[in-house]
Amino acid sequence: MAFTVADYILKRLADQYVDRLFGVPAAYCAPLFDAALSHRIRSVVAASDLEAGYAADGYARTKGLGAVSVAYGVGALSMINAIAGAYVERSPVVVINGGPTPGAIANLRKFDIVFSHSIGQVATDLNAYKLVTALAVRAVTAAEAPGVVDLAISTAILRKRPVYLEINMDIWTAPCAAPSGPLQTVNAPVGDEQQLAATIVGLIRAAHAPLILIGVEVQRYGHAKAVADLITKLGVRWSTTLLAKSVLAEGGDGWVGVYDPPHSQAAVKRAVERADLLVTLGCAFPNGYANLVQNSFGRMVQIYDGKVRIKAAAKQNAELGALVSALVTEAAKKPPSWAPGGAPPPVPGPASGALTYRQVFERIAVALDQSWIVIPDTFLGVYSAANLPIKGRDGFLCSAVWASIGHSVAAAVGASFGAARRPLVICGDGGFQMTAPALSTMAQHGCNPVIIIVSNGIYGYEQFLVDRSYFESTSKPPRDYVVLNRWDFVAFASGLGLQLARAVNTAVAFDAALAEAAAFDGPALIAAQIDPHGLPVELP
């Protein structure tokens, strides 16, 4: 059989170790799914387009590159929320979309005949995805497809952000030359990295209380080992953002804990905010970090997105890998400074009484080992998740910047295939309801996440933001618009194919259910029922 445009895309993805194609197939992209298995790429059909996007994102964060394909218009626009999160959180997902044919476009322009899933505009999806990707491109002919495909996939890898690739659906099976030569996958040094490194290390050595705040780009670009070496050679205190939790193994000299404002632990808050030189390495900052950046601006070195800003000076270009390497070399020229011993994790109490946020997270902390990757959702418990004692590197994944509720459950589908660890999802019942049908995908494809639903019957985070006094009085009703319909989670999970689902309301029962789920070789769900007026200990 002739090598086709679909083959070209799949071959390029397979060469980058992509072995799953997520999506919801449709006529626009069916030939891509038809050809996938011949390239040893298995299709994972999601229960919704949004789930497919989150799953590809979870896969990309754990494997290094993800791919997803859904229907033009109705699918792609439904999925755009997931890809927006991937963009701001540096997750390289390749969105592959079958697009309108030249004939369909001509009919629209001449006769006002709207092609399938179109709103009557020529490039709706292409233009929409330009807003949430590093690159959005379209291939109209088979001859131009290789160049367009290579540019898109290379851009995703080099910039660690999603890209959008639209293929005229007429050319999926058109003959196409096979790939020749490797893709460009490494950013070139700028040339100023050594000089910048000397300046930055000099500032760190001269400071009385310097601190390095580690960001997610360290993991995305594969520099964790070198950065750990840098910290050792400097003898400097260090922390991470929530998005970058467990990018480095948490512990050892200098470790102060995860900085997750506005509800960071007091000792971490003091260490980060009082540093007389704060080096932020690969950080993506959401609004919660605004006070830190504004207050530290004149004593801060920011390194992110291929740029370096030293205090209040203008930004300079620098390639992250070359700069980290130069920093290590420069740091090795002198003995390390003294750094205090790492912050010990809190000691969990015994399992006793009714379930609370505290008991849920303490029992999880007891159970954690290096077999788990913890995936918390955006909910009241996310600040508790920041303090979980993750073992080793790359044991945590979350939507800390985009903060889209429901991300965790669907991202666990992708992480099941991309991570070496087993996903442990922790979410609120509101977030769970957003992407709950992902349980069906897990059951169908043999995924084995454990889903813990902290169930209180309300959108707790929203209630906390608009009126936290609700949590101070057991007689006060919540806002009517945050009240959730109470689900029978066990029956729901069973109906979607899960063979292990438990509802618990005591710490002892939670321990037993978690142990049972850990021993079970398949997806499992635990509905942990807590008082709606309860709050995590991290919240005032």
Summary of the structure (lengths in Angstrom):
residues: 540
radius of gyration: 24.1
end to end distance: 65.3
largest distance: 75.3
contacts: 1972
relative contact order: 0.11
helix: 41%
strand: 18%
